Amino acid sequence: METKTLDTLGLKCPQPILKVATLVPQMNPGDILEVLADCESFPKDIKAWAEKTGKTLLFCNTDADGKHTAQIQF
Amino acid sequence: MAKVAITVNGAEPSNVFPPFILGSSAVASGDELTIFFCPGGAPAMVKGEIEKMEVKGLPNLLELYEGVQNLGGKVYVCELALEAKDLKKEDLRDGIEIIGATTFMNEIKDATITFSF
């Protein structure tokens, strides 16, 4: 199991999700992808993406500056 | 998963951003996607055109276009656009296929989501 980090800070919807999707082929079952984002719609979008693609969203937290950190398990 | 079909009949940013924003979101989550540029939209698929489209507050259009291509979305230009807009096949971006209306309609006959811009 491996944990990878994807920094999408500054990117606007839907680019963070697009970047997550392009990493899918590199992820193995059990791997964790940590995504950093500051796009407003990211928390809802990553939840929708995980539900639709059958991945597990471990958490998505937002700090005081509006920066989101999400972890997805593959 | 959904099967999404989008037609585009204008070459302004207001016509070209929505298909790639919605379309890239669709392919990113596993939907099938077909975008069909009618003659009115075809000039936007000439090499170098989307690179010129920058709109305040909107994402980078080229990255969305490449995302659609890399994740298996299909982008077509209507064959009628060639004569109607004085375009040659080689003027169009790599990865674009020219097809006719019948082929497009056959391909999207079981589409579950459709949009026109």
N, CA and C atoms of all chains as a GROMACS GRO file, in nm:
protein
  573
    1MET      N    1   0.083  -0.121   0.000
    1MET     CA    2   0.000   0.000   0.000
    1MET      C    3   0.086   0.125   0.000
    2GLU      N    4   0.045   0.218  -0.080
    2GLU     CA    5   0.126   0.338  -0.099
    2GLU      C    6   0.035   0.460  -0.082
    3THR      N    7   0.092   0.569  -0.032
    3THR     CA    8   0.014   0.694  -0.024
    3THR      C    9   0.078   0.796  -0.117
    4LYS      N   10  -0.003   0.850  -0.206
    4LYS     CA   11   0.046   0.953  -0.298
    4LYS      C   12  -0.025   1.084  -0.267
    5THR      N   13   0.043   1.194  -0.295
    5THR     CA   14  -0.019   1.325  -0.273
    5THR      C   15  -0.035   1.397  -0.406
    6LEU      N   16  -0.151   1.459  -0.424
    6LEU     CA   17  -0.179   1.536  -0.545
    6LEU      C   18  -0.216   1.678  -0.504
    7ASP      N   19  -0.135   1.773  -0.548
    7ASP     CA   20  -0.158   1.913  -0.514
    7ASP      C   21  -0.233   1.981  -0.629
    8THR      N   22  -0.358   2.018  -0.604
    8THR     CA   23  -0.435   2.088  -0.708
    8THR      C   24  -0.469   2.230  -0.664
    9LEU      N   25  -0.392   2.282  -0.569
    9LEU     CA   26  -0.419   2.417  -0.519
    9LEU      C   27  -0.413   2.518  -0.634
   10GLY      N   28  -0.512   2.603  -0.641
   10GLY     CA   29  -0.516   2.705  -0.746
   10GLY      C   30  -0.593   2.661  -0.870
   11LEU      N   31  -0.621   2.533  -0.882
   11LEU     CA   32  -0.696   2.485  -1.000
   11LEU      C   33  -0.846   2.495  -0.975
   12LYS      N   34  -0.916   2.524  -1.083
   12LYS     CA   35  -1.062   2.541  -1.072
   12LYS      C   36  -1.136   2.418  -1.120
   13CYS      N   37  -1.255   2.401  -1.068
   13CYS     CA   38  -1.345   2.292  -1.109
   13CYS      C   39  -1.355   2.289  -1.261
   14PRO      N   40  -1.348   2.175  -1.328
   14PRO     CA   41  -1.334   2.040  -1.272
   14PRO      C   42  -1.191   1.987  -1.276
   15GLN      N   43  -1.092   2.075  -1.284
   15GLN     CA   44  -0.955   2.027  -1.302
   15GLN      C   45  -0.904   1.937  -1.189
   16PRO      N   46  -0.935   1.968  -1.060
   16PRO     CA   47  -0.886   1.877  -0.955
   16PRO      C   48  -0.936   1.733  -0.974
   17ILE      N   49  -1.064   1.719  -1.010
   17ILE     CA   50  -1.121   1.585  -1.030
   17ILE      C   51  -1.060   1.519  -1.153
   18LEU      N   52  -1.036   1.600  -1.254
   18LEU     CA   53  -0.973   1.548  -1.376
   18LEU      C   54  -0.833   1.495  -1.344
   19LYS      N   55  -0.761   1.566  -1.260
   19LYS     CA   56  -0.626   1.521  -1.222
   19LYS      C   57  -0.633   1.393  -1.140
   20VAL      N   58  -0.733   1.384  -1.053
   20VAL     CA   59  -0.752   1.260  -0.977
   20VAL      C   60  -0.777   1.145  -1.074
   21ALA      N   61  -0.865   1.168  -1.171
   21ALA     CA   62  -0.903   1.062  -1.265
   21ALA      C   63  -0.783   1.015  -1.347
   22THR      N   64  -0.695   1.109  -1.384
   22THR     CA   65  -0.581   1.068  -1.466
   22THR      C   66  -0.479   0.987  -1.385
   23LEU      N   67  -0.486   0.995  -1.252
   23LEU     CA   68  -0.394   0.916  -1.169
   23LEU      C   69  -0.446   0.774  -1.143
   24VAL      N   70  -0.574   0.750  -1.173
   24VAL     CA   71  -0.634   0.619  -1.140
   24VAL      C   72  -0.550   0.500  -1.190
   25PRO      N   73  -0.502   0.504  -1.316
   25PRO     CA   74  -0.427   0.387  -1.363
   25PRO      C   75  -0.300   0.358  -1.282
   26GLN      N   76  -0.248   0.459  -1.214
   26GLN     CA   77  -0.124   0.438  -1.135
   26GLN      C   78  -0.152   0.386  -0.994
   27MET      N   79  -0.280   0.380  -0.956
   27MET     CA   80  -0.312   0.340  -0.819
   27MET      C   81  -0.347   0.191  -0.812
   28ASN      N   82  -0.303   0.126  -0.708
   28ASN     CA   83  -0.336  -0.014  -0.686
   28ASN      C   84  -0.439  -0.025  -0.575
   29PRO      N   85  -0.512  -0.137  -0.572
   29PRO     CA   86  -0.610  -0.154  -0.466
   29PRO      C   87  -0.547  -0.135  -0.328
   30GLY      N   88  -0.609  -0.053  -0.244
   30GLY     CA   89  -0.557  -0.027  -0.110
   30GLY      C   90  -0.475   0.100  -0.100
   31ASP      N   91  -0.420   0.145  -0.214
   31ASP     CA   92  -0.342   0.270  -0.214
   31ASP      C   93  -0.430   0.388  -0.173
   32ILE      N   94  -0.362   0.487  -0.114
   32ILE     CA   95  -0.435   0.607  -0.072
   32ILE      C   96  -0.383   0.728  -0.151
   33LEU      N   97  -0.476   0.807  -0.200
   33LEU     CA   98  -0.441   0.932  -0.268
   33LEU      C   99  -0.488   1.048  -0.182
   34GLU      N  100  -0.391   1.131  -0.143
   34GLU     CA  101  -0.427   1.252  -0.068
   34GLU      C  102  -0.431   1.369  -0.166
   35VAL      N  103  -0.541   1.441  -0.166
   35VAL     CA  104  -0.560   1.551  -0.261
   35VAL      C  105  -0.574   1.682  -0.186
   36LEU      N  106  -0.495   1.780  -0.227
   36LEU     CA  107  -0.507   1.916  -0.171
   36LEU      C  108  -0.577   2.002  -0.275
   37ALA      N  109  -0.676   2.078  -0.232
   37ALA     CA  110  -0.752   2.161  -0.326
   37ALA      C  111  -0.806   2.284  -0.255
   38ASP      N  112  -0.826   2.392  -0.331
   38ASP     CA  113  -0.892   2.509  -0.272
   38ASP      C  114  -1.007   2.558  -0.360
   39CYS      N  115  -1.050   2.471  -0.450
   39CYS     CA  116  -1.165   2.501  -0.534
   39CYS      C  117  -1.292   2.483  -0.450
   40GLU      N  118  -1.380   2.579  -0.458
   40GLU     CA  119  -1.499   2.585  -0.373
   40GLU      C  120  -1.583   2.456  -0.374
   41SER      N  121  -1.599   2.400  -0.492
   41SER     CA  122  -1.690   2.286  -0.504
   41SER      C  123  -1.623   2.152  -0.474
   42PHE      N  124  -1.494   2.154  -0.440
   42PHE     CA  125  -1.419   2.029  -0.428
   42PHE      C  126  -1.479   1.928  -0.330
   43PRO      N  127  -1.519   1.968  -0.207
   43PRO     CA  128  -1.568   1.865  -0.114
   43PRO      C  129  -1.688   1.786  -0.168
   44LYS      N  130  -1.781   1.857  -0.231
   44LYS     CA  131  -1.896   1.786  -0.288
   44LYS      C  132  -1.855   1.705  -0.411
   45ASP      N  133  -1.766   1.765  -0.492
   45ASP     CA  134  -1.726   1.696  -0.615
   45ASP      C  135  -1.649   1.568  -0.586
   46ILE      N  136  -1.559   1.570  -0.490
   46ILE     CA  137  -1.478   1.450  -0.463
   46ILE      C  138  -1.566   1.341  -0.402
   47LYS      N  139  -1.666   1.384  -0.324
   47LYS     CA  140  -1.761   1.286  -0.267
   47LYS      C  141  -1.841   1.221  -0.380
   48ALA      N  142  -1.890   1.304  -0.473
   48ALA     CA  143  -1.967   1.251  -0.586
   48ALA      C  144  -1.881   1.158  -0.672
   49TRP      N  145  -1.755   1.199  -0.694
   49TRP     CA  146  -1.666   1.118  -0.777
   49TRP      C  147  -1.641   0.981  -0.712
   50ALA      N  148  -1.615   0.984  -0.581
   50ALA     CA  149  -1.587   0.858  -0.510
   50ALA      C  150  -1.709   0.765  -0.513
   51GLU      N  151  -1.827   0.823  -0.492
   51GLU     CA  152  -1.949   0.742  -0.496
   51GLU      C  153  -1.969   0.679  -0.633
   52LYS      N  154  -1.950   0.762  -0.737
   52LYS     CA  155  -1.978   0.716  -0.873
   52LYS      C  156  -1.878   0.611  -0.920
   53THR      N  157  -1.752   0.625  -0.877
   53THR     CA  158  -1.648   0.534  -0.926
   53THR      C  159  -1.621   0.420  -0.828
   54GLY      N  160  -1.692   0.418  -0.717
   54GLY     CA  161  -1.676   0.306  -0.623
   54GLY      C  162  -1.548   0.311  -0.540
   55LYS      N  163  -1.493   0.430  -0.522
   55LYS     CA  164  -1.375   0.444  -0.436
   55LYS      C  165  -1.420   0.490  -0.297
   56THR      N  166  -1.332   0.473  -0.199
   56THR     CA  167  -1.368   0.510  -0.062
   56THR      C  168  -1.309   0.645  -0.026
   57LEU      N  169  -1.397   0.741   0.002
   57LEU     CA  170  -1.350   0.871   0.050
   57LEU      C  171  -1.331   0.859   0.200
   58LEU      N  172  -1.206   0.859   0.245
   58LEU     CA  173  -1.177   0.839   0.388
   58LEU      C  174  -1.217   0.964   0.466
   59PHE      N  175  -1.182   1.080   0.413
   59PHE     CA  176  -1.226   1.207   0.473
   59PHE      C  177  -1.200   1.321   0.376
   60CYS      N  178  -1.268   1.433   0.399
   60CYS     CA  179  -1.236   1.557   0.330
   60CYS      C  180  -1.254   1.669   0.431
   61ASN      N  181  -1.142   1.725   0.474
   61ASN     CA  182  -1.144   1.831   0.575
   61ASN      C  183  -1.113   1.966   0.511
   62THR      N  184  -1.169   2.071   0.570
   62THR     CA  185  -1.143   2.206   0.520
   62THR      C  186  -1.086   2.289   0.633
   63ASP      N  187  -0.970   2.353   0.608
   63ASP     CA  188  -0.912   2.435   0.715
   63ASP      C  189  -0.967   2.577   0.709
   64ALA      N  190  -0.922   2.660   0.802
   64ALA     CA  191  -0.978   2.795   0.817
   64ALA      C  192  -0.956   2.881   0.692
   65ASP      N  193  -0.851   2.848   0.613
   65ASP     CA  194  -0.824   2.926   0.492
   65ASP      C  195  -0.901   2.877   0.370
   66GLY      N  196  -0.985   2.776   0.391
   66GLY     CA  197  -1.061   2.723   0.277
   66GLY      C  198  -0.986   2.619   0.198
   67LYS      N  199  -0.875   2.570   0.255
   67LYS     CA  200  -0.798   2.465   0.185
   67LYS      C  201  -0.852   2.328   0.225
   68HIS      N  202  -0.883   2.248   0.124
   68HIS     CA  203  -0.940   2.115   0.148
   68HIS      C  204  -0.831   2.008   0.138
   69THR      N  205  -0.840   1.910   0.227
   69THR     CA  206  -0.753   1.793   0.220
   69THR      C  207  -0.842   1.670   0.222
   70ALA      N  208  -0.831   1.590   0.118
   70ALA     CA  209  -0.913   1.469   0.109
   70ALA      C  210  -0.823   1.347   0.092
   71GLN      N  211  -0.867   1.236   0.147
   71GLN     CA  212  -0.798   1.109   0.121
   71GLN      C  213  -0.896   1.010   0.060
   72ILE      N  214  -0.851   0.949  -0.048
   72ILE     CA  215  -0.934   0.848  -0.117
   72ILE      C  216  -0.857   0.717  -0.114
   73GLN      N  217  -0.926   0.611  -0.076
   73GLN     CA  218  -0.862   0.479  -0.080
   73GLN      C  219  -0.909   0.404  -0.203
   74PHE      N  220  -0.814   0.347  -0.274
   74PHE     CA  221  -0.846   0.276  -0.399
   74PHE      C  222  -0.866   0.127  -0.373
   75MET      N  223  -2.310   0.362  -1.555
   75MET     CA  224  -2.254   0.490  -1.595
   75MET      C  225  -2.336   0.552  -1.708
   76ALA      N  226  -2.327   0.682  -1.715
   76ALA     CA  227  -2.407   0.754  -1.816
   76ALA      C  228  -2.337   0.753  -1.952
   77LYS      N  229  -2.416   0.779  -2.054
   77LYS     CA  230  -2.358   0.801  -2.188
   77LYS      C  231  -2.400   0.941  -2.228
   78VAL      N  232  -2.301   1.028  -2.243
   78VAL     CA  233  -2.327   1.171  -2.258
   78VAL      C  234  -2.300   1.213  -2.402
   79ALA      N  235  -2.393   1.287  -2.461
   79ALA     CA  236  -2.375   1.340  -2.597
   79ALA      C  237  -2.394   1.491  -2.593
   80ILE      N  238  -2.297   1.562  -2.646
   80ILE     CA  239  -2.302   1.709  -2.644
   80ILE      C  240  -2.279   1.761  -2.786
   81THR      N  241  -2.368   1.850  -2.832
   81THR     CA  242  -2.343   1.917  -2.960
   81THR      C  243  -2.304   2.062  -2.934
   82VAL      N  244  -2.220   2.114  -3.023
   82VAL     CA  245  -2.170   2.252  -3.009
   82VAL      C  246  -2.189   2.322  -3.144
   83ASN      N  247  -2.262   2.432  -3.143
   83ASN     CA  248  -2.287   2.500  -3.271
   83ASN      C  249  -2.250   2.647  -3.266
   84GLY      N  250  -2.147   2.677  -3.188
   84GLY     CA  251  -2.094   2.813  -3.184
   84GLY      C  252  -1.948   2.804  -3.144
   85ALA      N  253  -1.866   2.898  -3.188
   85ALA     CA  254  -1.723   2.889  -3.163
   85ALA      C  255  -1.673   2.992  -3.062
   86GLU      N  256  -1.768   3.055  -2.991
   86GLU     CA  257  -1.729   3.150  -2.887
   86GLU      C  258  -1.697   3.076  -2.758
   87PRO      N  259  -1.620   3.137  -2.668
   87PRO     CA  260  -1.592   3.071  -2.540
   87PRO      C  261  -1.719   3.025  -2.467
   88SER      N  262  -1.828   3.102  -2.481
   88SER     CA  263  -1.952   3.062  -2.412
   88SER      C  264  -2.011   2.934  -2.470
   89ASN      N  265  -1.972   2.899  -2.592
   89ASN     CA  266  -2.015   2.772  -2.650
   89ASN      C  267  -1.916   2.659  -2.620
   90VAL      N  268  -1.788   2.694  -2.609
   90VAL     CA  269  -1.684   2.592  -2.609
   90VAL      C  270  -1.643   2.548  -2.468
   91PHE      N  271  -1.650   2.638  -2.370
   91PHE     CA  272  -1.616   2.597  -2.234
   91PHE      C  273  -1.712   2.492  -2.176
   92PRO      N  274  -1.846   2.516  -2.185
   92PRO     CA  275  -1.936   2.420  -2.117
   92PRO      C  276  -1.918   2.274  -2.161
   93PRO      N  277  -1.906   2.246  -2.293
   93PRO     CA  278  -1.891   2.104  -2.329
   93PRO      C  279  -1.766   2.040  -2.268
   94PHE      N  280  -1.659   2.118  -2.254
   94PHE     CA  281  -1.536   2.058  -2.200
   94PHE      C  282  -1.535   2.056  -2.048
   95ILE      N  283  -1.604   2.151  -1.984
   95ILE     CA  284  -1.615   2.145  -1.837
   95ILE      C  285  -1.703   2.027  -1.798
   96LEU      N  286  -1.822   2.020  -1.858
   96LEU     CA  287  -1.913   1.910  -1.824
   96LEU      C  288  -1.860   1.778  -1.876
   97GLY      N  289  -1.806   1.781  -1.996
   97GLY     CA  290  -1.755   1.657  -2.058
   97GLY      C  291  -1.637   1.599  -1.983
   98SER      N  292  -1.544   1.684  -1.938
   98SER     CA  293  -1.429   1.630  -1.865
   98SER      C  294  -1.473   1.577  -1.730
   99SER      N  295  -1.572   1.641  -1.668
   99SER     CA  296  -1.625   1.588  -1.542
   99SER      C  297  -1.687   1.450  -1.565
  100ALA      N  298  -1.755   1.435  -1.677
  100ALA     CA  299  -1.819   1.306  -1.708
  100ALA      C  300  -1.716   1.195  -1.728
  101VAL      N  301  -1.618   1.218  -1.815
  101VAL     CA  302  -1.520   1.110  -1.840
  101VAL      C  303  -1.436   1.084  -1.716
  102ALA      N  304  -1.414   1.188  -1.633
  102ALA     CA  305  -1.334   1.168  -1.511
  102ALA      C  306  -1.402   1.071  -1.416
  103SER      N  307  -1.534   1.060  -1.424
  103SER     CA  308  -1.602   0.967  -1.334
  103SER      C  309  -1.660   0.847  -1.409
  104GLY      N  310  -1.604   0.819  -1.526
  104GLY     CA  311  -1.633   0.693  -1.593
  104GLY      C  312  -1.746   0.693  -1.694
  105ASP      N  313  -1.804   0.810  -1.724
  105ASP     CA  314  -1.909   0.814  -1.825
  105ASP      C  315  -1.848   0.806  -1.965
  106GLU      N  316  -1.931   0.760  -2.058
  106GLU     CA  317  -1.893   0.768  -2.200
  106GLU      C  318  -1.927   0.908  -2.249
  107LEU      N  319  -1.845   0.963  -2.336
  107LEU     CA  320  -1.868   1.100  -2.382
  107LEU      C  321  -1.844   1.114  -2.531
  108THR      N  322  -1.940   1.179  -2.598
  108THR     CA  323  -1.923   1.216  -2.738
  108THR      C  324  -1.956   1.364  -2.753
  109ILE      N  325  -1.861   1.441  -2.804
  109ILE     CA  326  -1.886   1.583  -2.833
  109ILE      C  327  -1.884   1.599  -2.985
  110PHE      N  328  -1.988   1.661  -3.038
  110PHE     CA  329  -2.002   1.676  -3.184
  110PHE      C  330  -2.007   1.823  -3.219
  111PHE      N  331  -1.908   1.870  -3.293
  111PHE     CA  332  -1.905   2.011  -3.335
  111PHE      C  333  -1.976   2.025  -3.469
  112CYS      N  334  -2.089   2.094  -3.467
  112CYS     CA  335  -2.161   2.130  -3.589
  112CYS      C  336  -2.079   2.239  -3.660
  113PRO      N  337  -2.113   2.271  -3.786
  113PRO     CA  338  -2.032   2.371  -3.857
  113PRO      C  339  -2.013   2.501  -3.780
  114GLY      N  340  -2.113   2.548  -3.710
  114GLY     CA  341  -2.099   2.674  -3.637
  114GLY      C  342  -1.995   2.669  -3.527
  115GLY      N  343  -1.971   2.550  -3.473
  115GLY     CA  344  -1.873   2.535  -3.365
  115GLY      C  345  -1.737   2.490  -3.413
  116ALA      N  346  -1.732   2.436  -3.536
  116ALA     CA  347  -1.610   2.372  -3.584
  116ALA      C  348  -1.485   2.462  -3.583
  117PRO      N  349  -1.497   2.593  -3.612
  117PRO     CA  350  -1.374   2.675  -3.612
  117PRO      C  351  -1.300   2.671  -3.478
  118ALA      N  352  -1.370   2.640  -3.368
  118ALA     CA  353  -1.303   2.632  -3.238
  118ALA      C  354  -1.209   2.512  -3.231
  119MET      N  355  -1.227   2.415  -3.321
  119MET     CA  356  -1.142   2.296  -3.318
  119MET      C  357  -1.025   2.304  -3.416
  120VAL      N  358  -1.007   2.423  -3.476
  120VAL     CA  359  -0.888   2.446  -3.558
  120VAL      C  360  -0.769   2.456  -3.462
  121LYS      N  361  -0.656   2.399  -3.506
  121LYS     CA  362  -0.535   2.401  -3.421
  121LYS      C  363  -0.506   2.542  -3.371
  122GLY      N  364  -0.478   2.553  -3.243
  122GLY     CA  365  -0.438   2.681  -3.186
  122GLY      C  366  -0.551   2.767  -3.133
  123GLU      N  367  -0.676   2.730  -3.165
  123GLU     CA  368  -0.788   2.818  -3.125
  123GLU      C  369  -0.819   2.810  -2.975
  124ILE      N  370  -0.823   2.688  -2.920
  124ILE     CA  371  -0.861   2.684  -2.778
  124ILE      C  372  -0.750   2.741  -2.688
  125GLU      N  373  -0.629   2.741  -2.741
  125GLU     CA  374  -0.519   2.801  -2.665
  125GLU      C  375  -0.544   2.952  -2.645
  126LYS      N  376  -0.619   3.011  -2.739
  126LYS     CA  377  -0.644   3.156  -2.732
  126LYS      C  378  -0.759   3.190  -2.638
  127MET      N  379  -0.836   3.088  -2.600
  127MET     CA  380  -0.956   3.115  -2.520
  127MET      C  381  -0.923   3.115  -2.372
  128GLU      N  382  -0.910   3.233  -2.318
  128GLU     CA  383  -0.889   3.244  -2.174
  128GLU      C  384  -0.999   3.333  -2.120
  129VAL      N  385  -1.068   3.284  -2.019
  129VAL     CA  386  -1.179   3.360  -1.961
  129VAL      C  387  -1.155   3.369  -1.811
  130LYS      N  388  -1.166   3.489  -1.759
  130LYS     CA  389  -1.143   3.512  -1.616
  130LYS      C  390  -1.230   3.417  -1.533
  131GLY      N  391  -1.165   3.348  -1.440
  131GLY     CA  392  -1.239   3.263  -1.347
  131GLY      C  393  -1.266   3.123  -1.398
  132LEU      N  394  -1.238   3.097  -1.526
  132LEU     CA  395  -1.265   2.963  -1.580
  132LEU      C  396  -1.135   2.882  -1.588
  133PRO      N  397  -1.147   2.748  -1.584
  133PRO     CA  398  -1.027   2.665  -1.588
  133PRO      C  399  -0.958   2.672  -1.724
  134ASN      N  400  -0.839   2.614  -1.730
  134ASN     CA  401  -0.761   2.613  -1.854
  134ASN      C  402  -0.825   2.518  -1.955
  135LEU      N  403  -0.869   2.574  -2.068
  135LEU     CA  404  -0.946   2.496  -2.165
  135LEU      C  405  -0.864   2.385  -2.228
  136LEU      N  406  -0.737   2.414  -2.255
  136LEU     CA  407  -0.652   2.311  -2.317
  136LEU      C  408  -0.638   2.189  -2.226
  137GLU      N  409  -0.624   2.213  -2.095
  137GLU     CA  410  -0.614   2.100  -2.003
  137GLU      C  411  -0.741   2.018  -2.001
  138LEU      N  412  -0.855   2.086  -2.010
  138LEU     CA  413  -0.983   2.012  -2.014
  138LEU      C  414  -0.993   1.931  -2.142
  139TYR      N  415  -0.954   1.992  -2.254
  139TYR     CA  416  -0.956   1.922  -2.383
  139TYR      C  417  -0.868   1.797  -2.377
  140GLU      N  418  -0.747   1.814  -2.327
  140GLU     CA  419  -0.656   1.700  -2.318
  140GLU      C  420  -0.708   1.594  -2.221
  141GLY      N  421  -0.771   1.639  -2.113
  141GLY     CA  422  -0.831   1.544  -2.019
  141GLY      C  423  -0.939   1.460  -2.084
  142VAL      N  424  -1.023   1.526  -2.164
  142VAL     CA  425  -1.128   1.454  -2.236
  142VAL      C  426  -1.066   1.350  -2.329
  143GLN      N  427  -0.965   1.393  -2.404
  143GLN     CA  428  -0.899   1.299  -2.498
  143GLN      C  429  -0.832   1.185  -2.424
  144ASN      N  430  -0.759   1.216  -2.317
  144ASN     CA  431  -0.684   1.112  -2.246
  144ASN      C  432  -0.774   1.012  -2.175
  145LEU      N  433  -0.893   1.056  -2.138
  145LEU     CA  434  -0.983   0.966  -2.065
  145LEU      C  435  -1.088   0.902  -2.157
  146GLY      N  436  -1.062   0.906  -2.286
  146GLY     CA  437  -1.143   0.828  -2.379
  146GLY      C  438  -1.265   0.897  -2.436
  147GLY      N  439  -1.281   1.026  -2.409
  147GLY     CA  440  -1.392   1.100  -2.470
  147GLY      C  441  -1.367   1.114  -2.620
  148LYS      N  442  -1.476   1.118  -2.696
  148LYS     CA  443  -1.461   1.133  -2.842
  148LYS      C  444  -1.502   1.274  -2.882
  149VAL      N  445  -1.420   1.334  -2.968
  149VAL     CA  446  -1.453   1.468  -3.018
  149VAL      C  447  -1.462   1.461  -3.170
  150TYR      N  448  -1.578   1.494  -3.221
  150TYR     CA  449  -1.603   1.487  -3.365
  150TYR      C  450  -1.632   1.626  -3.421
  151VAL      N  451  -1.596   1.644  -3.548
  151VAL     CA  452  -1.640   1.761  -3.622
  151VAL      C  453  -1.726   1.712  -3.738
  152CYS      N  454  -1.836   1.779  -3.760
  152CYS     CA  455  -1.928   1.744  -3.868
  152CYS      C  456  -1.860   1.765  -4.003
  153GLU      N  457  -1.876   1.668  -4.092
  153GLU     CA  458  -1.810   1.679  -4.223
  153GLU      C  459  -1.860   1.799  -4.302
  154LEU      N  460  -1.981   1.844  -4.275
  154LEU     CA  461  -2.034   1.961  -4.347
  154LEU      C  462  -1.954   2.087  -4.317
  155ALA      N  463  -1.884   2.085  -4.201
  155ALA     CA  464  -1.807   2.204  -4.162
  155ALA      C  465  -1.691   2.231  -4.257
  156LEU      N  466  -1.642   2.125  -4.323
  156LEU     CA  467  -1.523   2.145  -4.406
  156LEU      C  468  -1.550   2.248  -4.515
  157GLU      N  469  -1.655   2.224  -4.591
  157GLU     CA  470  -1.687   2.319  -4.698
  157GLU      C  471  -1.750   2.447  -4.642
  158ALA      N  472  -1.839   2.429  -4.543
  158ALA     CA  473  -1.912   2.544  -4.490
  158ALA      C  474  -1.818   2.648  -4.428
  159LYS      N  475  -1.711   2.599  -4.367
  159LYS     CA  476  -1.620   2.691  -4.297
  159LYS      C  477  -1.481   2.695  -4.361
  160ASP      N  478  -1.471   2.644  -4.483
  160ASP     CA  479  -1.343   2.644  -4.556
  160ASP      C  480  -1.230   2.584  -4.472
  161LEU      N  481  -1.257   2.469  -4.416
  161LEU     CA  482  -1.155   2.403  -4.333
  161LEU      C  483  -1.102   2.280  -4.406
  162LYS      N  484  -0.978   2.246  -4.376
  162LYS     CA  485  -0.923   2.119  -4.424
  162LYS      C  486  -0.903   2.030  -4.302
  163LYS      N  487  -0.908   1.899  -4.326
  163LYS     CA  488  -0.889   1.804  -4.217
  163LYS      C  489  -0.765   1.838  -4.135
  164GLU      N  490  -0.658   1.872  -4.206
  164GLU     CA  491  -0.531   1.894  -4.137
  164GLU      C  492  -0.530   2.025  -4.056
  165ASP      N  493  -0.631   2.110  -4.079
  165ASP     CA  494  -0.641   2.232  -3.998
  165ASP      C  495  -0.688   2.201  -3.856
  166LEU      N  496  -0.757   2.087  -3.841
  166LEU     CA  497  -0.819   2.056  -3.712
  166LEU      C  498  -0.719   1.993  -3.615
  167ARG      N  499  -0.750   2.003  -3.488
  167ARG     CA  500  -0.661   1.951  -3.383
  167ARG      C  501  -0.641   1.801  -3.399
  168ASP      N  502  -0.527   1.754  -3.353
  168ASP     CA  503  -0.502   1.610  -3.349
  168ASP      C  504  -0.605   1.546  -3.256
  169GLY      N  505  -0.647   1.427  -3.290
  169GLY     CA  506  -0.741   1.356  -3.204
  169GLY      C  507  -0.887   1.379  -3.241
  170ILE      N  508  -0.909   1.465  -3.341
  170ILE     CA  509  -1.046   1.493  -3.385
  170ILE      C  510  -1.078   1.409  -3.507
  171GLU      N  511  -1.197   1.354  -3.506
  171GLU     CA  512  -1.240   1.275  -3.620
  171GLU      C  513  -1.353   1.348  -3.690
  172ILE      N  514  -1.357   1.337  -3.823
  172ILE     CA  515  -1.466   1.401  -3.898
  172ILE      C  516  -1.569   1.294  -3.930
  173ILE      N  517  -1.692   1.317  -3.891
  173ILE     CA  518  -1.797   1.219  -3.919
  173ILE      C  519  -1.922   1.289  -3.970
  174GLY      N  520  -2.014   1.211  -4.022
  174GLY     CA  521  -2.141   1.265  -4.071
  174GLY      C  522  -2.251   1.250  -3.967
  175ALA      N  523  -2.362   1.316  -3.995
  175ALA     CA  524  -2.474   1.319  -3.900
  175ALA      C  525  -2.528   1.179  -3.871
  176THR      N  526  -2.533   1.093  -3.974
  176THR     CA  527  -2.590   0.960  -3.953
  176THR      C  528  -2.506   0.879  -3.856
  177THR      N  529  -2.375   0.888  -3.873
  177THR     CA  530  -2.284   0.816  -3.782
  177THR      C  531  -2.299   0.867  -3.639
  178PHE      N  532  -2.307   0.999  -3.625
  178PHE     CA  533  -2.322   1.057  -3.492
  178PHE      C  534  -2.453   1.011  -3.428
  179MET      N  535  -2.562   1.020  -3.504
  179MET     CA  536  -2.691   0.981  -3.449
  179MET      C  537  -2.693   0.834  -3.409
  180ASN      N  538  -2.625   0.752  -3.489
  180ASN     CA  539  -2.618   0.609  -3.454
  180ASN      C  540  -2.537   0.590  -3.327
  181GLU      N  541  -2.429   0.664  -3.316
  181GLU     CA  542  -2.343   0.647  -3.199
  181GLU      C  543  -2.413   0.690  -3.068
  182ILE      N  544  -2.501   0.789  -3.077
  182ILE     CA  545  -2.563   0.840  -2.954
  182ILE      C  546  -2.705   0.790  -2.934
  183LYS      N  547  -2.743   0.686  -3.009
  183LYS     CA  548  -2.884   0.644  -3.003
  183LYS      C  549  -2.925   0.600  -2.863
  184ASP      N  550  -2.830   0.558  -2.781
  184ASP     CA  551  -2.864   0.517  -2.644
  184ASP      C  552  -2.804   0.613  -2.540
  185ALA      N  553  -2.780   0.739  -2.583
  185ALA     CA  554  -2.729   0.838  -2.487
  185ALA      C  555  -2.831   0.860  -2.376
  186THR      N  556  -2.780   0.880  -2.255
  186THR     CA  557  -2.870   0.903  -2.142
  186THR      C  558  -2.873   1.050  -2.100
  187ILE      N  559  -2.771   1.125  -2.141
  187ILE     CA  560  -2.765   1.269  -2.108
  187ILE      C  561  -2.724   1.342  -2.235
  188THR      N  562  -2.798   1.446  -2.270
  188THR     CA  563  -2.760   1.525  -2.388
  188THR      C  564  -2.762   1.675  -2.355
  189PHE      N  565  -2.671   1.745  -2.420
  189PHE     CA  566  -2.664   1.892  -2.406
  189PHE      C  567  -2.637   1.952  -2.543
  190SER      N  568  -2.678   2.076  -2.560
  190SER     CA  569  -2.640   2.152  -2.680
  190SER      C  570  -2.592   2.290  -2.638
  191PHE      N  571  -2.481   2.331  -2.696
  191PHE     CA  572  -2.429   2.465  -2.666
  191PHE      C  573  -2.402   2.541  -2.794
   0.00000   0.00000   0.00000
